[in-house]
C-alpha cells in the first residue's frame, strides 16, 4: 500500500482540485494536480506546432523540459523552467488536453513523473485527476471519487473561469462538459472510472467546507 498518498478522482467541475489543495494544506502534504501536467504537455506541443497524436510529444516534454517544481503551495507546472499555471487554463489548451492525455506514451510519461514527484516529498501527497486511484496509485492509502450533478459542475466551472453562471451559460457549459466526460469515460487508455475501494462523495448539495471535512475525516481514520 502507498501509505502516504490520497487519490482523488472525478469528472470536471466536481471540486477535486480545490478540495485536494485544501486537504494537502491541512495535512501538511503536497498537492499534485495531475491534470496540470497533461495541460503543460499539451501547451508545449501546441506552442511547438506538433501534431497532437505522436510519440514526438514525449520527446518534446523531456527536452524542454515539462515538469513540476515543488513550492510552498505544492507542485507548480513548468515548461522550460517557466511557471505555466495560468497559461494551461486557456481555452486553447483545454480544447486539446483530453486528446493529448489519451495518448498511451504521454500517459506513461506523466504517470512516471507523478510517482517521482510523490516519492520526492518527505511527508505525503494528495493527487487529483481521473485515474489516480485506478491506475497511477492503485494502492493509495485513501481513494476518493468526487462527483456532482451536471448543472452544479457546470456552475462551478463557470465561476472558476470568472464567467456568468446564468441558465443559458450553464446549459452551454453542460453541453461542453458532456463531450469531455464522454471522451474521458470511453477512451481506450485509463478511462475515468471509480477505483476499486474508493469512497464516492456526491458534492452537489455540500458546501466546500463540508466536502473537505468529509475527506479529512476519512484521512484521519487512516493517518492518525
N, CA, C and O of each residue as an XYZ file, in Angstrom:
896
protein
N       0.843     -1.199      0.000
C       0.000      0.000      0.000
C       0.877      1.248      0.000
O       1.853      1.334      0.745
N       0.515      2.221     -0.852
C       1.199      3.512     -0.870
C       0.635      4.330      0.286
O      -0.387      5.001      0.141
N       1.305      4.270      1.433
C       0.705      4.718      2.682
C       0.565      6.221      2.831
O      -0.193      6.679      3.686
N       1.274      7.006      2.024
C       1.220      8.452      2.202
C       0.588      9.140      1.013
O       0.939     10.279      0.707
N      -0.322      8.488      0.344
C      -0.987      9.068     -0.823
C      -2.501      9.060     -0.648
O      -3.098      8.051     -0.272
N      -3.106     10.215     -0.931
C      -4.559     10.320     -1.021
C      -4.888     10.584     -2.480
O      -4.443     11.584     -3.044
N      -5.658      9.705     -3.094
C      -6.026      9.813     -4.501
C      -7.464     10.306     -4.618
O      -8.385      9.691     -4.081
N      -7.649     11.417     -5.323
C      -8.984     11.986     -5.510
C      -9.281     12.053     -7.001
O      -8.615     12.774     -7.744
N     -10.273     11.308     -7.426
C     -10.677     11.295     -8.826
C     -12.081     11.855     -8.979
O     -12.808     12.037     -8.002
N     -12.448     12.125    -10.236
C     -13.787     12.613    -10.505
C     -13.837     13.388    -11.810
O     -12.795     13.741    -12.362
N     -15.038     13.655    -12.308
C     -15.192     14.388    -13.565
C     -14.928     15.881    -13.384
O     -14.741     16.351    -12.262
N     -14.912     16.616    -14.482
C     -14.700     18.057    -14.445
C     -15.766     18.740    -13.589
O     -16.944     18.386    -13.646
N     -15.336     19.723    -12.794
C     -16.283     20.503    -12.014
C     -16.766     19.837    -10.746
O     -17.670     20.351    -10.087
N     -16.184     18.700    -10.387
C     -16.627     18.003     -9.176
C     -15.985     18.582     -7.927
O     -16.368     18.230     -6.811
N     -15.013     19.465     -8.106
C     -14.355     20.105     -6.981
C     -13.118     19.395     -6.495
O     -12.631     19.666     -5.398
N     -12.596     18.474     -7.314
C     -11.486     17.649     -6.826
C     -10.196     18.436     -6.643
O      -9.467     18.187     -5.683
N      -9.891     19.378     -7.534
C      -8.628     20.106     -7.419
C      -8.608     21.035     -6.210
O      -7.651     21.031     -5.435
N      -9.671     21.834     -6.047
C      -9.714     22.745     -4.906
C      -9.794     21.980     -3.596
O      -9.209     22.390     -2.593
N     -10.524     20.862     -3.606
C     -10.608     20.029     -2.413
C      -9.249     19.426     -2.079
O      -8.838     19.414     -0.919
N      -8.559     18.933     -3.088
C      -7.239     18.346     -2.874
C      -6.259     19.373     -2.323
O      -5.456     19.057     -1.445
N      -6.321     20.590     -2.830
C      -5.435     21.651     -2.339
C      -5.669     21.920     -0.857
O      -4.723     22.034     -0.077
N      -6.956     22.018     -0.477
C      -7.292     22.309      0.915
C      -6.864     21.175      1.844
O      -6.358     21.418      2.939
N      -7.070     19.946      1.403
C      -6.698     18.784      2.221
C      -5.188     18.726      2.405
O      -4.700     18.483      3.509
N      -4.454     18.948      1.325
C      -2.995     18.929      1.411
C      -2.492     19.985      2.385
O      -1.578     19.725      3.168
N      -3.079     21.164      2.340
C      -2.659     22.247      3.231
C      -2.906     21.877      4.696
O      -2.059     22.125      5.554
N      -4.057     21.289      4.974
C      -4.402     20.969      6.362
C      -3.576     19.814      6.916
O      -3.281     19.770      8.110
N      -3.207     18.883      6.048
C      -2.433     17.723      6.496
C      -0.927     17.944      6.419
O      -0.147     17.144      6.935
N      -0.523     19.038      5.768
C       0.898     19.254      5.567
C       1.478     18.407      4.459
O       2.691     18.213      4.380
N       0.600     17.898      3.595
C       1.016     17.112      2.442
C       1.242     18.052      1.249
O       0.886     19.229      1.301
N       1.825     17.529      0.200
C       1.947     18.267     -1.055
C       0.724     18.006     -1.915
O       0.173     16.905     -1.901
N       0.296     19.019     -2.668
C      -0.782     18.829     -3.623
C      -0.178     18.634     -5.007
O       0.649     19.434     -5.445
N      -0.586     17.583     -5.690
C      -0.103     17.298     -7.041
C      -1.303     17.206     -7.971
O      -2.093     16.267     -7.876
N      -1.441     18.166     -8.859
C      -2.552     18.214     -9.814
C      -2.108     17.521    -11.098
O      -1.383     18.107    -11.903
N      -2.539     16.280    -11.289
C      -2.090     15.519    -12.461
C      -2.540     16.176    -13.760
O      -1.816     16.157    -14.756
N      -3.732     16.756    -13.747
C      -4.240     17.405    -14.954
C      -3.370     18.564    -15.397
O      -3.271     18.853    -16.590
N      -2.734     19.232    -14.436
C      -1.870     20.357    -14.777
C      -0.681     19.901    -15.612
O      -0.222     20.625    -16.496
N      -0.185     18.703    -15.332
C       0.965     18.212    -16.094
C       0.539     17.833    -17.514
O       1.267     18.100    -18.471
N      -0.631     17.216    -17.655
C      -1.130     16.929    -19.001
C      -1.342     18.223    -19.789
O      -1.015     18.299    -20.974
N      -1.882     19.217    -19.132
C      -2.105     20.502    -19.794
C      -0.780     21.159    -20.186
O      -0.673     21.773    -21.247
N       0.221     21.024    -19.322
C       1.522     21.601    -19.640
C       2.146     20.916    -20.858
O       2.765     21.572    -21.696
N       1.982     19.606    -20.949
C       2.470     18.883    -22.125
C       1.730     19.354    -23.374
O       2.347     19.577    -24.416
N       0.413     19.504    -23.272
C      -0.386     19.980    -24.413
C       0.045     21.380    -24.826
O       0.164     21.667    -26.017
N       0.281     22.260    -23.844
C       0.717     23.620    -24.139
C       2.043     23.621    -24.883
O       2.206     24.333    -25.874
N       2.987     22.823    -24.406
C       4.288     22.758    -25.055
C       4.167     22.264    -26.494
O       4.820     22.789    -27.395
N       3.322     21.245    -26.704
C       3.144     20.696    -28.055
C       2.472     21.704    -28.978
O       2.857     21.842    -30.139
N       1.474     22.402    -28.465
C       0.784     23.408    -29.276
C       1.730     24.542    -29.671
O       1.752     24.969    -30.825
N       2.503     25.019    -28.709
C       3.419     26.125    -28.993
C       4.515     25.714    -29.963
O       5.042     26.542    -30.705
N       4.858     24.413    -29.952
C       5.897     23.913    -30.868
C       5.334     23.527    -32.231
O       6.086     23.208    -33.152
N       4.005     23.559    -32.354
C       3.378     23.219    -33.622
C       3.380     21.745    -33.940
O       3.301     21.360    -35.107
N       3.470     20.909    -32.915
C       3.490     19.466    -33.143
C       2.084     18.915    -33.373
O       1.105     19.440    -32.842
N       1.998     17.868    -34.157
C       0.745     17.126    -34.272
C       0.493     16.439    -32.935
O       1.397     15.852    -32.341
N      -0.744     16.522    -32.479
C      -1.051     16.022    -31.140
C      -1.430     14.547    -31.150
O      -2.418     14.151    -30.532
N      -0.650     13.742    -31.848
C      -1.003     12.327    -31.955
C       0.211     11.415    -32.087
O       0.095     10.292    -32.578
N       1.383     11.894    -31.649
C       2.554     11.048    -31.868
C       3.535     11.052    -30.720
O       3.430     11.876    -29.811
N       4.504     10.122    -30.753
C       5.497      9.983    -29.680
C       6.424     11.176    -29.561
O       7.111     11.321    -28.550
N       6.462     12.051    -30.589
C       7.330     13.235    -30.524
C       6.943     14.146    -29.372
O       7.758     14.950    -28.919
N       5.716     14.032    -28.895
C       5.266     14.871    -27.784
C       6.065     14.550    -26.525
O       6.450     15.459    -25.790
N       6.316     13.282    -26.272
C       7.085     12.898    -25.092
C       8.524     13.382    -25.224
O       9.100     13.872    -24.252
N       9.109     13.254    -26.403
C      10.470     13.749    -26.623
C      10.530     15.245    -26.344
O      11.483     15.734    -25.737
N       9.508     15.967    -26.790
C       9.445     17.405    -26.555
C       9.341     17.708    -25.066
O      10.023     18.597    -24.555
N       8.486     16.964    -24.377
C       8.289     17.185    -22.944
C       9.590     16.982    -22.167
O       9.855     17.689    -21.195
N      10.392     16.020    -22.596
C      11.651     15.759    -21.907
C      12.714     16.797    -22.246
O      13.551     17.124    -21.405
N      12.688     17.318    -23.477
C      13.733     18.243    -23.899
C      13.514     19.657    -23.385
O      14.487     20.383    -23.178
N      12.263     20.074    -23.170
C      12.034     21.453    -22.719
C      12.698     21.768    -21.368
O      13.465     22.731    -21.359
N      12.513     21.105    -20.261
C      11.550     20.020    -20.046
C      10.212     20.543    -19.530
O      10.081     21.702    -19.135
N       9.219     19.643    -19.548
C       7.948     19.879    -18.875
C       8.022     19.145    -17.540
O       8.506     18.015    -17.478
N       7.549     19.776    -16.487
C       7.611     19.098    -15.201
C       7.020     19.903    -14.079
O       6.385     20.935    -14.298
N       7.235     19.421    -12.866
C       6.753     20.073    -11.655
C       7.930     20.653    -10.882
O       9.033     20.108    -10.893
N       7.670     21.763    -10.215
C       8.628     22.307     -9.252
C       7.911     22.406     -7.905
O       6.817     22.963     -7.817
N       8.531     21.867     -6.863
C       7.928     21.899     -5.538
C       8.069     23.298     -4.934
O       9.179     23.814     -4.805
N       6.944     23.903     -4.568
C       6.923     25.209     -3.924
C       6.179     25.081     -2.598
O       5.725     23.994     -2.240
N       6.054     26.183     -1.876
C       5.328     26.157     -0.611
C       3.852     25.843     -0.825
O       3.190     25.323      0.072
N       3.337     26.157     -2.009
C       1.926     25.904     -2.320
C       1.683     24.526     -2.917
O       0.535     24.131     -3.121
N       2.748     23.796     -3.197
C       2.589     22.487     -3.820
C       3.453     22.393     -5.064
O       4.423     23.135     -5.214
N       3.098     21.483     -5.950
C       3.872     21.295     -7.173
C       3.337     22.186     -8.290
O       2.167     22.105     -8.665
N       4.218     23.035     -8.812
C       3.844     24.013     -9.838
C       4.254     23.502    -11.216
O       5.395     23.076    -11.390
N       3.337     23.534    -12.218
C       3.697     23.084    -13.563
C       4.589     24.099    -14.275
O       4.328     25.302    -14.245
N       5.628     23.603    -14.905
C       6.558     24.474    -15.627
C       6.874     23.895    -17.003
O       6.844     22.682    -17.214
N       7.173     24.789    -17.919
C       7.689     24.415    -19.235
C       8.964     25.214    -19.446
O       8.940     26.445    -19.447
N      10.065     24.519    -19.623
C      11.374     25.155    -19.786
C      11.679     26.091    -18.623
O      12.251     27.164    -18.818
N      11.297     25.684    -17.413
C      11.588     26.467    -16.223
C      10.666     27.636    -15.975
O      10.886     28.404    -15.038
N       9.631     27.792    -16.794
C       8.696     28.918    -16.672
C       7.374     28.428    -16.083
O       6.828     27.416    -16.523
N       6.870     29.143    -15.097
C       5.584     28.812    -14.488
C       4.467     28.995    -15.520
O       4.298     30.086    -16.064
N       3.699     27.921    -15.791
C       2.626     27.988    -16.792
C       1.262     27.745    -16.145
O       0.322     27.316    -16.815
N       1.155     28.019    -14.847
C      -0.088     27.757    -14.119
C      -1.285     28.448    -14.748
O      -2.375     27.877    -14.784
N      -1.107     29.655    -15.240
C      -2.207     30.393    -15.857
C      -2.415     29.984    -17.312
O      -3.548     29.798    -17.754
N      -1.329     29.846    -18.045
C      -1.426     29.541    -19.475
C      -2.142     28.211    -19.753
O      -2.841     28.074    -20.757
N      -1.962     27.245    -18.862
C      -2.566     25.936    -19.127
C      -4.073     25.925    -18.930
O      -4.724     24.937    -19.268
N      -4.645     27.001    -18.390
C      -6.098     27.081    -18.194
C      -6.808     27.801    -19.340
O      -8.013     28.045    -19.269
N      -6.076     28.135    -20.380
C      -6.675     28.824    -21.526
C      -7.606     27.883    -22.294
O      -7.475     26.662    -22.208
N      -8.544     28.462    -23.042
C      -9.470     27.656    -23.840
C      -8.717     26.803    -24.861
O      -9.111     25.673    -25.146
N      -7.636     27.350    -25.405
C      -6.866     26.619    -26.417
C      -6.298     25.331    -25.831
O      -6.386     24.275    -26.457
N      -5.726     25.410    -24.657
C      -5.148     24.217    -24.030
C      -6.253     23.269    -23.577
O      -6.140     22.055    -23.746
N      -7.319     23.820    -23.004
C      -8.430     22.989    -22.541
C      -8.998     22.146    -23.680
O      -9.347     20.982    -23.479
N      -9.092     22.725    -24.866
C      -9.663     22.016    -26.011
C      -8.810     20.843    -26.463
O      -9.314     19.917    -27.098
N      -7.523     20.872    -26.141
C      -6.623     19.826    -26.633
C      -6.052     18.924    -25.541
O      -5.375     17.943    -25.847
N      -6.312     19.239    -24.285
C      -5.689     18.455    -23.214
C      -6.223     17.030    -23.139
O      -5.472     16.103    -22.838
N      -7.520     16.847    -23.412
C      -8.079     15.498    -23.339
C      -7.493     14.576    -24.410
O      -7.095     13.457    -24.085
N      -7.425     15.013    -25.698
C      -6.797     14.147    -26.713
C      -5.337     13.828    -26.389
O      -4.887     12.702    -26.601
N      -4.604     14.804    -25.882
C      -3.205     14.568    -25.534
C      -3.105     13.572    -24.393
O      -2.254     12.682    -24.414
N      -3.971     13.717    -23.394
C      -3.908     12.830    -22.230
C      -4.331     11.409    -22.557
O      -4.072     10.492    -21.779
N      -4.982     11.215    -23.705
C      -5.413      9.874    -24.101
C      -4.301      9.084    -24.796
O      -4.446      7.883    -25.024
N      -3.198      9.749    -25.133
C      -2.098      9.065    -25.818
C      -1.335      8.172    -24.829
O      -0.874      8.664    -23.800
N      -1.196      6.896    -25.114
C      -0.524      5.976    -24.178
C       0.874      6.433    -23.780
O       1.237      6.353    -22.607
N       1.674      6.916    -24.754
C       3.037      7.348    -24.435
C       3.027      8.518    -23.465
O       3.846      8.582    -22.548
N       2.102      9.437    -23.669
C       2.006     10.603    -22.787
C       1.569     10.168    -21.396
O       2.109     10.644    -20.397
N       0.594      9.266    -21.325
C       0.106      8.812    -20.020
C       1.215      8.116    -19.239
O       1.372      8.347    -18.040
N       1.976      7.273    -19.912
C       3.065      6.583    -19.232
C       4.104      7.575    -18.721
O       4.621      7.434    -17.613
N       4.401      8.570    -19.533
C       5.391      9.579    -19.149
C       4.899     10.389    -17.953
O       5.644     10.606    -16.997
N       3.647     10.835    -18.007
C       3.088     11.627    -16.910
C       2.999     10.794    -15.630
O       3.323     11.283    -14.548
N       2.564      9.544    -15.750
C       2.450      8.692    -14.562
C       3.803      8.514    -13.877
O       3.893      8.537    -12.649
N       4.846      8.338    -14.675
C       6.191      8.219    -14.121
C       6.594      9.498    -13.398
O       7.187      9.451    -12.320
N       6.266     10.647    -14.001
C       6.590     11.939    -13.388
C       5.822     12.148    -12.088
O       6.360     12.696    -11.126
N       4.566     11.713    -12.062
C       3.762     11.849    -10.848
C       4.330     11.000     -9.713
O       4.437     11.462     -8.577
N       4.688      9.770    -10.026
C       5.240      8.890     -8.990
C       6.570      9.428     -8.470
O       6.859      9.326     -7.278
N       7.373      9.997     -9.357
C       8.651     10.579     -8.935
C       8.427     11.782     -8.037
O       9.145     11.967     -7.055
N       7.427     12.606     -8.368
C       7.123     13.783     -7.556
C       6.705     13.371     -6.153
O       7.155     13.956     -5.168
N       5.849     12.371     -6.063
C       5.374     11.912     -4.759
C       6.525     11.312     -3.947
O       6.625     11.543     -2.742
N       7.380     10.552     -4.600
C       8.494      9.908     -3.903
C       9.476     10.927     -3.338
O      10.192     10.640     -2.379
N       9.508     12.123     -3.936
C      10.465     13.138     -3.502
C       9.973     13.949     -2.316
O      10.738     14.719     -1.736
N       8.689     13.787     -1.941
C       8.146     14.589     -0.844
C       8.310     13.847      0.479
O       8.005     12.657      0.559
N       8.786     14.531      1.515
C       9.099     13.837      2.776
C       7.892     13.389      3.594
O       8.025     12.507      4.443
N       6.717     13.975      3.360
C       5.588     13.641      4.223
C       4.498     12.846      3.512
O       4.133     11.761      3.966
N       3.975     13.363      2.410
C       2.908     12.677      1.695
C       2.319     13.588      0.633
O       2.721     14.745      0.512
N       1.373     13.076     -0.133
C       0.825     13.848     -1.237
C      -0.656     13.561     -1.433
O      -1.145     12.464     -1.167
N      -1.346     14.586     -1.909
C      -2.741     14.464     -2.331
C      -2.765     14.716     -3.820
O      -2.361     15.784     -4.279
N      -3.233     13.742     -4.578
C      -3.278     13.871     -6.034
C      -4.713     13.836     -6.509
O      -5.537     13.098     -5.969
N      -5.010     14.637     -7.522
C      -6.341     14.591     -8.112
C      -6.237     14.440     -9.614
O      -5.298     14.929    -10.243
N      -7.213     13.758    -10.175
C      -7.229     13.518    -11.609
C      -8.411     12.669    -11.989
O      -9.493     12.795    -11.415
N      -8.201     11.795    -12.970
C      -9.271     10.927    -13.438
C      -8.935      9.445    -13.308
O      -9.821      8.595    -13.391
N      -7.658      9.137    -13.104
C      -7.275      7.731    -12.954
C      -6.209      7.560    -11.885
O      -5.410      6.625    -11.950
N      -6.188      8.454    -10.903
C      -5.154      8.385     -9.875
C      -5.311      7.120     -9.042
O      -4.342      6.391     -8.826
N      -6.534      6.857     -8.573
C      -6.766      5.687     -7.741
C      -6.846      4.384     -8.514
O      -6.590      3.314     -7.963
N      -7.202      4.472     -9.789
C      -7.371      3.246    -10.579
C      -6.098      2.805    -11.285
O      -5.893      1.610    -11.497
N      -5.229      3.763    -11.658
C      -4.049      3.427    -12.458
C      -2.742      3.907    -11.825
O      -1.814      3.120    -11.639
N      -2.671      5.189    -11.498
C      -1.397      5.765    -11.071
C      -0.987      5.262     -9.696
O       0.152      4.840     -9.498
N      -1.924      5.307     -8.736
C      -1.659      4.816     -7.386
C      -2.802      3.905     -6.939
O      -3.589      4.286     -6.073
N      -2.901      2.714     -7.514
C      -3.991      1.796     -7.140
C      -3.898      1.326     -5.697
O      -4.880      0.829     -5.145
N      -2.725      1.477     -5.075
C      -2.545      1.069     -3.682
C      -2.530      2.268     -2.737
O      -2.022      2.167     -1.620
N      -3.083      3.399     -3.173
C      -3.133      4.584     -2.315
C      -3.848      4.255     -1.008
O      -4.798      3.471     -0.982
N      -3.379      4.863      0.066
C      -3.975      4.598      1.377
C      -5.435      5.018      1.427
O      -6.244      4.371      2.092
N      -5.780      6.100      0.729
C      -7.162      6.577      0.681
C      -7.499      6.956     -0.744
O      -6.781      7.730     -1.378
N      -8.599      6.406     -1.250
C      -9.086      6.733     -2.593
C     -10.494      7.305     -2.483
O     -11.372      6.719     -1.850
N     -10.689      8.454     -3.106
C     -11.978      9.151     -3.060
C     -12.407      9.485     -4.480
O     -11.589      9.868     -5.316
N     -13.705      9.334     -4.740
C     -14.267      9.732     -6.034
C     -15.305     10.816     -5.770
O     -16.359     10.552     -5.191
N     -14.994     12.045     -6.203
C     -15.915     13.164     -6.038
C     -16.766     13.324     -7.286
O     -16.266     13.214     -8.405
N     -18.052     13.585     -7.092
C     -18.936     13.814     -8.226
C     -19.996     14.837     -7.837
O     -20.096     15.220     -6.671
N     -20.776     15.273     -8.799
C     -21.886     16.207     -8.577
C     -22.747     16.164     -9.831
O     -22.302     15.669    -10.866
N     -23.969     16.674     -9.756
C     -24.810     16.639    -10.949
C     -24.283     17.606    -12.007
O     -23.466     18.481    -11.716
N     -24.764     17.434    -13.235
C     -24.215     18.183    -14.366
C     -24.326     19.689    -14.193
O     -23.374     20.417    -14.476
N     -25.476     20.161    -13.731
C     -25.694     21.595    -13.607
C     -24.770     22.214    -12.574
O     -24.228     23.297    -12.790
N     -24.588     21.533    -11.459
C     -23.717     22.076    -10.414
C     -22.263     22.084    -10.863
O     -21.524     23.025    -10.571
N     -21.855     21.043    -11.569
C     -20.476     21.019    -12.061
C     -20.250     22.140    -13.066
O     -19.199     22.781    -13.064
N     -21.243     22.376    -13.929
C     -21.131     23.450    -14.920
C     -21.075     24.815    -14.229
O     -20.292     25.682    -14.618
N     -21.907     24.998    -13.206
C     -21.921     26.272    -12.485
C     -20.558     26.538    -11.847
O     -20.045     27.655    -11.918
N     -19.985     25.532    -11.237
C     -18.683     25.695    -10.593
C     -17.594     26.035    -11.597
O     -16.733     26.874    -11.332
N     -17.635     25.380    -12.747
C     -16.623     25.646    -13.763
C     -16.735     27.080    -14.280
O     -15.718     27.737    -14.504
N     -17.958     27.568    -14.469
C     -18.154     28.948    -14.928
C     -17.619     29.943    -13.903
O     -16.957     30.919    -14.257
N     -17.909     29.687    -12.643
C     -17.422     30.571    -11.580
C     -15.900     30.566    -11.548
O     -15.270     31.611    -11.392
N     -15.319     29.384    -11.695
C     -13.862     29.254    -11.712
C     -13.254     30.069    -12.849
O     -12.174     30.641    -12.702
N     -13.945     30.119    -13.970
C     -13.464     30.851    -15.138
C     -13.846     32.318    -15.117
O     -13.485     33.068    -16.024
N     -14.580     32.738    -14.082
C     -14.982     34.132    -13.978
C     -16.089     34.524    -14.940
O     -16.202     35.692    -15.312
N     -16.907     33.559    -15.347
C     -17.995     33.822    -16.287
C     -19.340     33.794    -15.567
O     -19.467     33.161    -14.519
N     -20.353     34.480    -16.124
C     -21.685     34.484    -15.511
C     -22.254     33.064    -15.452
O     -22.096     32.284    -16.391
N     -22.913     32.739    -14.346
C     -23.488     31.399    -14.190
C     -25.005     31.438    -14.320
O     -25.726     30.846    -13.517
N     -25.480     32.146    -15.347
C     -26.915     32.183    -15.610
C     -27.340     30.899    -16.310
O     -26.502     30.087    -16.703
N     -28.646     30.723    -16.462
C     -29.175     29.470    -17.010
C     -28.627     29.153    -18.394
O     -28.283     28.008    -18.686
N     -28.548     30.180    -19.254
C     -28.083     29.946    -20.628
C     -26.630     29.480    -20.641
O     -26.276     28.539    -21.351
N     -25.793     30.147    -19.848
C     -24.382     29.764    -19.801
C     -24.195     28.385    -19.178
O     -23.333     27.617    -19.603
N     -25.007     28.074    -18.167
C     -24.920     26.754    -17.548
C     -25.269     25.667    -18.556
O     -24.604     24.632    -18.612
N     -26.318     25.898    -19.359
C     -26.713     24.908    -20.370
C     -25.575     24.677    -21.368
O     -25.270     23.537    -21.719
N     -24.946     25.775    -21.824
C     -23.836     25.628    -22.769
C     -22.671     24.878    -22.123
O     -22.035     24.031    -22.750
N     -22.408     25.204    -20.869
C     -21.304     24.545    -20.167
C     -21.585     23.064    -19.954
O     -20.677     22.238    -20.049
N     -22.848     22.722    -19.665
C     -23.222     21.311    -19.510
C     -22.947     20.551    -20.796
O     -22.422     19.438    -20.769
N     -23.305     21.161    -21.926
C     -23.085     20.512    -23.219
C     -21.593     20.299    -23.485
O     -21.185     19.242    -23.967
N     -20.788     21.310    -23.166
C     -19.341     21.179    -23.378
C     -18.749     20.098    -22.484
O     -17.932     19.287    -22.922
N     -19.171     20.100    -21.229
C     -18.629     19.122    -20.290
C     -19.083     17.716    -20.616
O     -18.368     16.755    -20.332
N     -20.265     17.576    -21.211
C     -20.765     16.252    -21.574
C     -19.825     15.593    -22.588
O     -19.551     14.396    -22.513
N     -19.340     16.396    -23.530
C     -18.399     15.862    -24.512
C     -17.106     15.424    -23.873
O     -16.560     14.375    -24.215
N     -16.607     16.231    -22.934
C     -15.365     15.887    -22.235
C     -15.570     14.645    -21.375
O     -14.705     13.771    -21.324
N     -16.717     14.568    -20.699
C     -16.986     13.403    -19.846
C     -17.044     12.122    -20.672
O     -16.519     11.084    -20.269
N     -17.690     12.211    -21.836
C     -17.801     11.039    -22.705
C     -16.428     10.595    -23.189
O     -16.112      9.405    -23.194
N     -15.613     11.571    -23.597
C     -14.275     11.245    -24.079
C     -13.430     10.614    -22.977
O     -12.711      9.643    -23.216
N     -13.518     11.164    -21.780
C     -12.713     10.650    -20.677
C     -13.181      9.272    -20.213
O     -12.371      8.445    -19.794
N     -14.485      9.031    -20.290
C     -15.035      7.769    -19.778
C     -14.930      6.618    -20.770
O     -14.988      5.452    -20.378
N     -14.777      6.937    -22.050
C     -14.789      5.888    -23.068
C     -13.438      5.690    -23.761
O     -13.310      4.834    -24.637
N     -12.439      6.472    -23.374
C     -11.146      6.315    -24.040
C     -10.559      4.930    -23.727
O     -10.850      4.327    -22.695
N      -9.737      4.460    -24.644
C      -9.199      3.103    -24.512
C      -8.184      2.991    -23.388
O      -8.044      1.934    -22.772
N      -7.471      4.089    -23.119
C      -6.407      4.060    -22.116
C      -6.857      4.785    -20.848
O      -7.202      5.966    -20.897
N      -6.856      4.085    -19.718
C      -7.139      4.663    -18.397
C      -8.373      5.556    -18.401
O      -8.266      6.748    -18.112
N      -9.535      5.012    -18.721
C     -10.746      5.836    -18.731
C     -11.138      6.281    -17.322
O     -10.777      5.644    -16.332
N     -11.881      7.383    -17.250
C     -12.417      7.855    -15.980
C     -13.336      6.787    -15.408
O     -14.279      6.348    -16.065
N     -13.054      6.375    -14.175
C     -13.866      5.352    -13.530
C     -13.695      5.460    -12.028
O     -12.789      6.134    -11.537
N     -14.576      4.788    -11.306
C     -14.473      4.749     -9.850
C     -13.521      3.627     -9.477
O     -13.788      2.459     -9.762
N     -12.410      3.977     -8.839
C     -11.397      2.990     -8.500
C     -11.922      2.003     -7.468
O     -12.769      2.342     -6.641
N     -11.422      0.809     -7.525
C     -11.802     -0.203     -6.540
C     -11.425      0.285     -5.135
O     -10.290      0.694     -4.891
N     -12.378      0.234     -4.236
C     -12.129      0.654     -2.867
C     -12.293      2.141     -2.621
O     -12.090      2.608     -1.501
N     -12.660      2.898     -3.660
C     -12.815      4.344     -3.490
C     -14.108      4.676     -2.760
O     -15.117      3.989     -2.915
N     -14.064      5.738     -1.963
C     -15.260      6.255     -1.291
C     -15.878      7.306     -2.200
O     -15.228      8.298     -2.531
N     -17.140      7.097     -2.612
C     -17.824      8.030     -3.506
C     -18.515      9.112     -2.677
O     -19.275      8.807     -1.757
N     -18.249     10.372     -3.008
C     -18.859     11.505     -2.314
C     -19.536     12.396     -3.347
O     -18.870     12.982     -4.201
N     -20.867     12.499     -3.267
C     -21.615     13.400     -4.135
C     -21.620     14.780     -3.484
O     -22.171     14.960     -2.397
N     -21.004     15.751     -4.155
C     -20.838     17.083     -3.563
C     -21.894     18.085     -4.010
O     -21.782     19.276     -3.720
N     -22.924     17.608     -4.717
C     -23.926     18.527     -5.266
C     -24.514     19.434     -4.200
O     -24.635     20.641     -4.410
N     -24.877     18.872     -3.069
C     -25.534     19.635     -2.005
C     -24.581     20.010     -0.870
O     -25.017     20.524      0.159
N     -23.295     19.759     -1.049
C     -22.333     20.051      0.004
C     -21.658     21.397     -0.224
O     -21.391     21.774     -1.365
N     -21.382     22.119      0.855
C     -20.541     23.298      0.744
C     -19.103     22.835      0.569
O     -18.781     21.667      0.784
N     -18.253     23.761      0.180
C     -16.849     23.406      0.004
C     -16.265     22.893      1.316
O     -15.553     21.889      1.328
N     -16.562     23.573      2.411
C     -16.033     23.158      3.707
C     -16.532     21.776      4.085
O     -15.794     20.991      4.679
N     -17.779     21.470      3.747
C     -18.333     20.151      4.077
C     -17.623     19.039      3.311
O     -17.325     17.988      3.878
N     -17.351     19.264      2.021
C     -16.705     18.193      1.262
C     -15.252     18.009      1.688
O     -14.741     16.889      1.690
N     -14.589     19.100      2.044
C     -13.230     18.977      2.556
C     -13.235     18.219      3.878
O     -12.401     17.341      4.099
N     -14.173     18.559      4.750
C     -14.251     17.905      6.059
C     -14.523     16.413      5.934
O     -14.002     15.616      6.715
N     -15.346     16.029      4.942
C     -15.642     14.608      4.749
C     -14.368     13.834      4.441
O     -14.143     12.754      4.987
N     -13.541     14.385      3.571
C     -12.307     13.689      3.202
C     -11.299     13.720      4.353
O     -10.589     12.743      4.589
N     -11.243     14.835      5.058
C     -10.339     14.929      6.204
C     -10.699     13.881      7.254
O      -9.813     13.279      7.861
N     -11.990     13.661      7.470
C     -12.437     12.636      8.422
C     -11.955     11.255      7.972
O     -11.458     10.472      8.782
N     -12.102     10.964      6.690
C     -11.633      9.682      6.168
C     -10.127      9.533      6.340
O      -9.633      8.470      6.718
N      -9.401     10.624      6.055
C      -7.944     10.583      6.182
C      -7.515     10.409      7.633
O      -6.534      9.725      7.927
N      -8.267     11.039      8.535
C      -7.929     10.958      9.946
C      -7.973      9.528     10.468
O      -7.182      9.150     11.332
N      -8.886      8.751      9.947
C      -9.004      7.359     10.387
C      -7.830      6.513      9.910
O      -7.573      5.434     10.444
N      -7.122      7.011      8.902
C      -6.014      6.244      8.309
C      -4.655      6.741      8.779
O      -3.780      5.944      9.118
N      -4.481      8.056      8.799
C      -3.164      8.620      9.050
C      -2.890      8.991     10.501
O      -1.732      9.182     10.871
N      -3.931      9.098     11.339
C      -3.709      9.460     12.741
C      -3.114      8.274     13.522
O      -2.858      8.390     14.720
